[in-house]
Amino acid sequence: MKKIFLFSLLLASLAACKSILDIKPQSSITDENYFSNESDFEPYVTGIYPFMRFFANNVTYGTERGEELVPALNSRFGTAWNQILSPTTGAINYNDWYKAIGNCNLLLEKIAPFPFTSNPDLRKKILAETYSLRAYFYFHLSRVIGDAPLMLQAVVGDNVPVLPRSSAAEVFKQINADLDTAISLFRSVGSFNPATYTSKYRFTYGAAQALKADVKLWSAKVLGGGAADFNAAIAAIDEVEKTGVTLNADFKNVTTVRAATNPEVILAAFFLRDEPTTGISGIPNTTPYVMNALPYKTGVQGALNLDSLPYCETTANGQGAYQISPASRALFAKYPNDKRVPFTWVTERQTTGPKISWITKYPGTRYVDDRVPDNDIIMYRLADIFLMKAEAYAALDQTGPAIQYLDKVRVRTGNGPYTGATDKLTVEKELLDERGRELYFENKRWYDLVRFHKGGTLDIYKYIPNLVGKTTPIYWPLNITVMANNDLITQTEGYN
């Protein structure tokens, strides 16, 4: 009998700032004997969230192919950063995505006969979260490989069905269908209130709408959806704005205050101090990506400004691999008084002069024994959403409202309102630059660059240093193992 992996995450008190990810693996449980009553479904959907965290935490796809990072003390860069992808080097094995999708499919299949008579709202909430999760997994995967197998049936065990790639347009049609279903379910819950956030570590109405806006911006520019998709993104953001989220008055609180009490955060992935980094049963390694940005003490010894550096005592918590790139620093140089700089990077000063510019965006938490990279990983926050809305308006050549939403983000930066040219191309370039400043190191830059590249704002093959002179495709190649195991699969265009 085939087995499935189950993960039960126990929710603890948010007020006490305890872990909401106490992971209790349940092994040797089969789909035939596990889903026996209605109480089985809530822990099961909760157990799918570590997959979401795994993908949100992986900067290989969302950051390393952009221009934000250069090596520091102990480089971790490989084929993605160097833009030398091939079917044998840095290629994708998509099984992790389909394990996550398969768990969603299994829940959707098994919940069908259970009416939840005593608590129908719980059933709606579980379904809404599951459809949102499946949409997120497909969205993440399609932004990486483009065309993707569209698997909608349950999967048990490790075997992924042999399916051909569906076009990205077909995949996005399913993503949108899942999100529309999720949003409708959230709305149908009794006493619906868009501002209800039962948890910012799980999908809610506002988080589903934020994801929908992101999806629509991508499909508008990358898949040619045009004005209809831009307007749909704006409509989704209208709904996000009804959920009660507000900007932090002080930028330093954006990433350092836990999502549970952070007024700006819409959806985040939780990290706990000293959480095992060897991987959760059935889920790949969960080491926080922030660890690579924190220096270790012996690497910065002798710094004149040592106390201002986000260093860790040992390499167990800080790897010293990344620093902010000259290209990203240049974005801030346009506005010398930008208040975000101290909470984005700090330059190490030695007696010989400036050295490495360490990233301070996610500084971790300084405990008695060491600094630990345990900040929540933000997936969606209001400033991001405002800039998405500005991007949609600018793409529609409505630069007036685009600038209004740009200025909503600039209000706390100390840079004042935007006073530059108001033509479409100039405003779009400023929006891309502002995303580079505001959302630096939040695992969005590569996707932003691809959107604006496809929208005609810039040419990434001239803008990203490691892409200059190369023809590496935007989408990733599939691993030769994937190709060998599925004779219906064709290689990603450009790698044949």
DAGI-V446349 format. One record per residue. N is the residue number from 1. PHI is phi in radians with two decimals (NA if undefined). Layout:
# DAGI-V446349
n-><N,N>
phi-><PHI,PHI>
This chain:
# DAGI-V446349
n-><1,2,3,4,5,6,7,8,9,10,11,12,13,14,15,16,17,18,19,20,21,22,23,24,25,26,27,28,29,30,31,32,33,34,35,36,37,38,39,40,41,42,43,44,45,46,47,48,49,50,51,52,53,54,55,56,57,58,59,60,61,62,63,64,65,66,67,68,69,70,71,72,73,74,75,76,77,78,79,80,81,82,83,84,85,86,87,88,89,90,91,92,93,94,95,96,97,98,99,100,101,102,103,104,105,106,107,108,109,110,111,112,113,114,115,116,117,118,119,120,121,122,123,124,125,126,127,128,129,130,131,132,133,134,135,136,137,138,139,140,141,142,143,144,145,146,147,148,149,150,151,152,153,154,155,156,157,158,159,160,161,162,163,164,165,166,167,168,169,170,171,172,173,174,175,176,177,178,179,180,181,182,183,184,185,186,187,188,189,190,191,192,193,194,195,196,197,198,199,200,201,202,203,204,205,206,207,208,209,210,211,212,213,214,215,216,217,218,219,220,221,222,223,224,225,226,227,228,229,230,231,232,233,234,235,236,237,238,239,240,241,242,243,244,245,246,247,248,249,250,251,252,253,254,255,256,257,258,259,260,261,262,263,264,265,266,267,268,269,270,271,272,273,274,275,276,277,278,279,280,281,282,283,284,285,286,287,288,289,290,291,292,293,294,295,296,297,298,299,300,301,302,303,304,305,306,307,308,309,310,311,312,313,314,315,316,317,318,319,320,321,322,323,324,325,326,327,328,329,330,331,332,333,334,335,336,337,338,339,340,341,342,343,344,345,346,347,348,349,350,351,352,353,354,355,356,357,358,359,360,361,362,363,364,365,366,367,368,369,370,371,372,373,374,375,376,377,378,379,380,381,382,383,384,385,386,387,388,389,390,391,392,393,394,395,396,397,398,399,400,401,402,403,404,405,406,407,408,409,410,411,412,413,414,415,416,417,418,419,420,421,422,423,424,425,426,427,428,429,430,431,432,433,434,435,436,437,438,439,440,441,442,443,444,445,446,447,448,449,450,451,452,453,454,455,456,457,458,459,460,461,462,463,464,465,466,467,468,469,470,471,472,473,474,475,476,477,478,479,480,481,482,483,484,485,486,487,488,489,490,491,492,493,494,495,496>
phi-><NA,-1.24,-1.97,-2.07,-1.49,-2.09,-2.31,-1.94,-1.83,-1.59,-1.42,-1.86,-1.19,-1.22,-1.06,-1.55,1.02,-1.54,-1.14,-1.79,-2.21,-1.36,-1.60,-2.06,-1.13,-2.03,-1.70,1.02,-1.90,-1.83,-1.14,-1.24,-1.92,-1.46,-1.40,-1.81,-2.65,-1.17,-1.28,-1.37,-1.45,-1.08,-1.13,-1.22,-1.17,-1.05,-1.27,-1.46,-1.07,-1.01,-1.13,-1.03,-1.11,-1.02,-1.25,-1.13,-1.57,-1.64,-1.46,-0.98,-1.57,-1.66,-2.21,-1.10,-1.43,-1.51,-1.96,-1.32,-2.15,-2.38,-1.12,-2.00,-1.42,-2.49,-1.01,-1.94,-1.31,-2.39,-1.17,-1.12,-1.10,-1.42,1.02,-2.15,-1.20,-2.73,-1.03,-1.93,-2.30,1.27,-1.35,-1.65,-1.89,-1.54,-1.04,-1.08,-1.09,-1.36,-1.14,-1.11,-1.09,-1.08,-1.12,-1.08,-1.06,-1.13,-1.08,-1.07,-1.26,-1.37,-1.39,-0.89,-1.39,-1.71,-1.42,0.90,-0.98,-1.39,-2.62,-1.09,-1.16,-1.12,-1.06,-1.09,-1.12,-1.07,-1.13,-1.06,-1.15,-1.17,-1.12,-1.13,-1.10,-1.10,-1.06,-1.11,-1.11,-1.19,-1.11,-1.05,-1.15,-1.20,-1.19,-1.57,-2.04,1.35,-1.07,-2.59,-0.99,-1.81,-1.84,-2.08,-1.75,-1.17,-2.16,-2.03,1.36,-1.72,-1.51,-1.56,-1.00,-1.44,-2.32,-1.36,-1.31,-1.56,-1.11,-0.99,-1.08,-1.19,-1.10,-1.20,-1.07,-1.22,-1.00,-1.15,-1.11,-1.10,-1.19,-1.10,-1.13,-1.06,-1.10,-1.09,-1.16,-1.02,-1.17,-1.47,-1.15,-0.97,0.97,-0.98,-2.42,-1.05,-1.53,-1.42,-2.04,-1.13,-2.85,-1.54,-1.78,-2.36,-1.18,-2.26,-0.99,-1.11,-1.17,-1.12,-1.21,-1.10,-1.08,-1.08,-1.07,-1.08,-1.04,-1.19,-1.12,-1.11,-1.19,-1.11,-1.65,-1.46,-1.82,1.36,-1.24,1.11,-0.99,-1.03,-1.28,-1.07,-1.15,-1.16,-1.10,-1.09,-1.12,-1.12,-1.23,-0.93,-1.24,-1.06,-1.15,-1.47,-1.56,1.56,-1.26,-2.40,-1.21,-1.10,-1.15,-2.01,-1.07,-1.08,-1.47,-1.02,-1.84,-1.65,-1.63,-0.96,-0.98,-0.97,-2.09,-1.68,-1.17,-1.59,-1.40,-1.84,-2.63,-2.54,-1.86,-1.48,-2.24,-2.06,-0.98,1.06,-1.12,-0.96,-1.91,-1.60,1.80,-1.59,-0.85,1.52,-2.14,-1.10,-0.85,-2.01,-1.02,-1.05,-1.13,-1.04,-0.93,-1.23,-1.63,-1.56,-1.32,-1.85,-1.03,-1.12,-1.38,-2.07,-0.98,1.57,-1.09,-1.18,-2.00,-0.95,-1.15,-1.64,-1.59,-1.44,-1.48,-1.84,-1.18,-2.32,-1.31,-1.17,-2.04,-2.31,-1.74,1.07,-1.63,-1.93,-2.44,-1.19,-1.41,-1.01,-1.12,-1.25,-1.10,-1.14,-1.08,-1.28,-1.09,-1.10,-2.24,-1.04,-1.75,-1.05,-1.24,-1.40,-0.98,-1.07,-1.81,-2.11,-2.75,-2.47,-1.59,-1.19,-1.98,-1.90,-1.07,-1.48,2.13,-1.05,-2.19,-1.58,-1.73,-1.41,-1.38,-1.97,-1.07,-2.08,-1.41,1.23,-2.15,-1.53,-1.71,-1.06,-1.59,-3.02,-1.46,-2.22,-1.36,-2.04,-1.11,-1.05,-1.60,-1.38,-1.73,-2.46,-2.43,-1.12,-1.06,-1.03,-1.13,-1.04,-1.23,-1.07,-1.14,-1.06,-1.09,-1.14,-1.09,-1.10,-1.09,-1.48,1.11,-1.86,-1.27,-1.05,-1.13,-1.05,-1.18,-1.03,-1.33,-1.06,-1.19,-1.06,-1.43,-1.24,-1.03,-1.72,-1.51,1.44,-1.59,1.33,-1.11,-1.18,-2.18,-1.42,-1.09,-1.95,-1.26,-0.97,-1.11,-1.14,-1.14,-1.10,-1.13,-1.15,-1.15,-1.11,-1.11,-1.17,-1.10,-1.13,-1.43,-1.15,-1.88,-0.92,1.10,-1.81,1.16,-2.24,-1.11,-1.04,-1.12,-1.07,-1.09,-1.12,-1.03,-1.24,-1.11,-1.16,-1.44,1.55,-1.33,-2.68,-1.95,-1.12,-1.35,-1.99,-1.60,-1.46,-0.88,-1.40,-1.73,-1.08,1.46,-1.94,-2.17,-0.95,-1.09,-1.14,-1.44,-1.51,-1.35,-1.57,-1.07,-1.09,-1.14,-1.04,-1.11,-1.21,-1.53,-2.52,-1.36,-1.58,-1.52,-1.85,-1.23,-0.99,-0.99,1.79,-2.02,-1.25>
